[in-house]
Amino acid sequence: MALGSLLMLGGVASAQKVAFEEYNLDNGLHVILHQDKSAPVVVTSVMYHVGSKDENPERTGFAHFFEHLLFEGTKNIQRGEWFKIVTANGGNNNANTSDDRTYYYEVFPSNNTELAIWMESERLMHPVINKIGVDTQNEVVKEEKRLRVDNQPYGNLIAEVKRNMFVNHPYRWATIGSMEHLDAATLDEFLAFNHKFYVPNNAVLVVAGDIDIAQTKAWIQKYFGPIPKGAPINRQKFEEKPITQTIKATYEDPNIQLPMVVASYRTPSMKTRDARVLDMISSILSDGKSSRMYKKIVDDKKIALQIGAFNYSQEDYGLYIIYGIPMQGHTAQELVKEADEEIVKLQNELISEKEFQKLKNQFESRYVSSNSSVEGIAENLATYYMLYGDINLINTEIDIYRSITREEIRDVARKYLNPNQRLLLDYVPAKDKAQN
């Protein structure tokens, strides 16, 4: 357990403050160090400010493709050796991509801290990007898309919501991108993407865990210091006009037998206070079996097999998504009507003090949980620096949630969750082509 200890105050878990040190190298790389000697483990991670929103609309999927490509090898790590080195030294590693950023990390016994720092510097300084690697990873990404999207029940749900809700912003395409675009891309295009975005001044390095601060700084300087600074990245700003009337859409999924109905509302950046209020609204409506929507629509009225609501927060815009699978004999329209009634209730009535206290307890517990492992702390430190522009939110964001009032919950529901401001998506089984 990281942070040394978790305390119990008034029945709610409370975490100690996360201590960290941050500085910049001359090449613009931002470095964050967090010392935690409770276990002999170290996490070394690098977050790059590049996601699917930074892609050419004719070359979607590049950011996710690079998440795979940059494990292929480097000038000093032979092709296919990356994972072997990590495993042989008692470690594990992974990476993930969103619309906004790409994140790589290694978890090692702390006596391999230098190795971890060197490996991440190699990924940045000496990646080998060649036709063999591109062709190999192209097949890997295609297989991932088949497994996670094309053959997965409801696998295209988020992609369809985004496609219908964004007109100008690059959030309109799926993070995994288009296989046709990847097939059409040249090696020079991949090299140019790497040259533009995989530069120290577009990255944050976090080393967290059982570290010696002075020694870690020396290793970071040794391995990352010589990497040249990249050209400044000028990001285009994309504005979306407000949605003022219901968007209706249908999507046929060959992998499902039960239809799903989705209501989605466009919301502001995750950096805003309103986005945090929407997080709380999600919990009220659908967090657990005692939540309002689940209790009424699934348990009491038995109109739906499943119901949920979540705040899909991102750097530039968010989406507030409500989804449900109607019970046999009931329609999508019935389900939407029942969900709307719960939203109207939130818009017109303050939640009770008792429910409000339970809500605050849930967020305290969630905050403690997110910082309860050194891996969680490392990713939070990188995220708060890179996407929120305020690293100390790792300690203070909970204060924002604590300060939210019942009146704000009502007012934010009124502001964003209205029928004329949403997409209604019928996500249905594909028609049997043999019957057409």
Phi, psi and omega in degrees: 000124179285176177069013179073300182206155170249136182256154174250119180236117177056033177085356180246134179296142180226138184256150173289158179296140177275115179273142178207161175232139180225149178197170178248142167279165181299333181275005176095355178293128176271133183241134176234129179242136177225120182262129177214107186264017183287340176213148184281060185229146175226139175249126175244122183222151174229128174249128177255137180278067176212126177219191185295340180288348181267007186271158168291130180304340178266001181221052182287153180098356183297316185298313178295322179300319180293329176305323178277314187301324185278012166259359184296324182148170180224181179303327184249000176236110186299153179306130179085359185263344187306305184292328179295318180297315181299310182296317182297337181256021173076022185248177168218160183207164178194181177203158176207157184232142172235186176294340189249334185203166174235136189230127177240143177207153172235143173242119183230157162304143190296344176285359176248024180302316181298318179301315181297316180296318180297315182299316179292328177291325178297319180301324182276321188271321189231042181293143174261111180244104183223177186296322180299312181296317181297315181295318180298310184289335175300317178292322179298315182293321178299318179294321177298318180296319178299316184287314190268338185239294190297322184253010182262126176305131181063020185293338181260012188298306182297318180300319180290322176299311181298318182299327181273342188255348178239132181256312184259323188287142179296352171299350185288345177250161184288147180302321182289340172078194184256129178293328177297320178296318180293321178297324184279344186289144177266162177301322180298325179293321176294318179297320180293321179297316179297315182297325183282314191257332182267072181229153186299328181282004174241026187217159171229132177256127176242129171239118187227142176127214186278079185239154167266117189300310183297315180295320179297317177300320180295317178294320180297317178297318182297315188264324180265332184306318183285353183288128184292147176292145177268171176292147176302144181260119177265112182264131177287142177265134180243125180254143175247135175291148178300147173278126185241354173213152186303131173266130179245135181211158177229140175227133179260125181246118181289351184264003184238156175247338181250128179290153175235144173247140183232131170245124183229137183240137176280134186230170185281175180309148178297347180282348186274158176295322180301325179298323178290324177296320178296326173303316180293321178299321176303315181296318180299315187282323190212017180273096178091171186286346177267000181290161189300310184292315182299312184299314185283311193274325180268306185285303189283305187271343179054043178271333184232147171285326185209144176214144178202160175215135177212154180262110184267086190272138177221177189295320185260315177220166172233174174229137173254115191243127173245133182222152179202150175249112182295144173291149179306133182095353178239156186252164175300322181297319177300315183297314179299318180300316180293318178296318179300322180298323179291324177292316179301321178299318178295325183287337186248339183232137174291141176292154184292158178300323181295313179295324180295319179294319177299319179299313180297321177298321178299318183286326173300313182295319179296320179298313180299317181298321183293337179249024186268354176230155181292330176295318179296318179297316181300314181292321178296318179301314180296316183294314182295325177290307192286316188259333181258340180072019179209093185297330184286357173301340176301333178256336190250347183299327179299330178294328176295312179299319180298330186273351180293137184255165176298324180296321179295322178301314177298313186291322180290323174300320178294325187286319190247335192256063181244148185303327182279002183245025190224168168261134168249112184249121171270110183257102196238161175297144177293142178295144179294111186298332181293339182270352182280000000 
